[in-house]
Amino acid sequence: MAKLTRQDIEKMANDAKKNVSYVKVGMSTCGVAAGAQVVYDLFAQEIKSHNLTIDLKKTGCLGMCHCEPLVEIAVEGLPSVIYGRVNGEVAQRLLDEHICHKRLVNDHIYELPVRR
């Protein structure tokens, strides 16, 4: 593997800034036990079928096991938001309202005790 140059690092940083929109699904043990895999699969299917330009990522523990599955969504023009107790029905609402229409879904927003 070649050594990374300063230009390589700058290119990676610029590429990362191009698409600031993402969906992260908490896939730690507690998240998976609460149904996170179903939620992740639904997001993957819907993002692909609607041809959306948003990154779908898996993440680890966010420290709020009591409100799993957790989903963090960042869409350009809106703040990054963490949604809790997300099931298939809620995931569909998040896709329709937050991602497609840029409206927050207030009844499932959770705040982390300490923002990372």
Secondary structure in CASP SS format (residue, H / E / C, confidence):
PFRMAT SS
TARGET T0000
AUTHOR 0000-0000-0000
METHOD secondary structure of the structure
MODEL  1
M C 1.00
A C 1.00
K C 1.00
L C 1.00
T C 1.00
R H 1.00
Q H 1.00
D H 1.00
I H 1.00
E H 1.00
K H 1.00
M H 1.00
A H 1.00
N H 1.00
D H 1.00
A H 1.00
K H 1.00
K H 1.00
N C 1.00
V C 1.00
S C 1.00
Y E 1.00
V E 1.00
K E 1.00
V E 1.00
G E 1.00
M C 1.00
S C 1.00
T H 1.00
C H 1.00
G H 1.00
V H 1.00
A H 1.00
A C 1.00
G C 1.00
A H 1.00
Q H 1.00
V H 1.00
V H 1.00
Y H 1.00
D H 1.00
L H 1.00
F H 1.00
A H 1.00
Q H 1.00
E H 1.00
I H 1.00
K H 1.00
S H 1.00
H C 1.00
N C 1.00
L C 1.00
T C 1.00
I C 1.00
D E 1.00
L E 1.00
K E 1.00
K E 1.00
T E 1.00
G C 1.00
C C 1.00
L C 1.00
G C 1.00
M C 1.00
C H 1.00
H H 1.00
C H 1.00
E C 1.00
P C 1.00
L C 1.00
V E 1.00
E E 1.00
I E 1.00
A E 1.00
V C 1.00
E C 1.00
G C 1.00
L C 1.00
P C 1.00
S C 1.00
V E 1.00
I E 1.00
Y E 1.00
G C 1.00
R C 1.00
V C 1.00
N C 1.00
G H 1.00
E H 1.00
V H 1.00
A H 1.00
Q H 1.00
R H 1.00
L H 1.00
L H 1.00
D H 1.00
E H 1.00
H H 1.00
I H 1.00
C H 1.00
H C 1.00
K C 1.00
R C 1.00
L C 1.00
V C 1.00
N H 1.00
D H 1.00
H H 1.00
I E 1.00
Y E 1.00
E C 1.00
L C 1.00
P C 1.00
V C 1.00
R C 1.00
R C 1.00
END
